[in-house]
Amino acid sequence: MSEYTVRVAEDPADREACFAVRKEVFVAEQGVPQEIEYDSYDPGAVHVLAVREDGTPLGTGRLLYGEDVAEKTGGDLTLGSLGRLAVTREARGLGVGVALVRAIEEAARARGLAAVDLHAQTHALGFYERLGYEPYGPEYQEAGIAHRAMRRAL
């Protein structure tokens, strides 16, 4: 596979590519209902996109922060929320997920955030732990999939 880059998805085409990856991974592959995959947070989120040199989308993720998501962060405006991290099947194992997480963390730092929270699918706990995230709280179900909350101070 050729090289890839990760960038903030600022134009409509990039955002559509992010949504296409999420549909492929979460809706088609994992069976998450489409009506809950896309939400009212998407318009205000910082979306990141990993693409191959030829423009093929490989992965995406988003950062939520600020007043719009204060209820997700317990009112802590110094806390961001990393979510919707998805890597296409063909790109798994190539470091795309790590690059996306680091890009989201950089976006959080640029916005003055002190830490990032996420809701990890339990099968991905080890991935996030290797990146410095620590689990807290009990396991819970989200979209019929077991999750655990995690946090990393920036």
Sequence and secondary structure as in RCSB ss.txt:
>XXXX:A:sequence
MSEYTVRVAEDPADREACFAVRKEVFVAEQGVPQEIEYDSYDPGAVHVLAVREDGTPLGTGRLLYGEDVAEKTGG
DLTLGSLGRLAVTREARGLGVGVALVRAIEEAARARGLAAVDLHAQTHALGFYERLGYEPYGPEYQEAGIAHRAM
RRAL
>XXXX:A:secstr
   EEEEE  SHHHHHHHHHHHIIIIIIIT   HHHHS TTGGGSEEEEEEETTS EEEEEEEE SGGGTTTTTT
 TTEEEEEEEEE GGGTTTTHHHHHHHHHHHHHHHTT SEEEEEEEGGGHHHHHHTT EEEEEEEEETTEEEEEE
EEE 
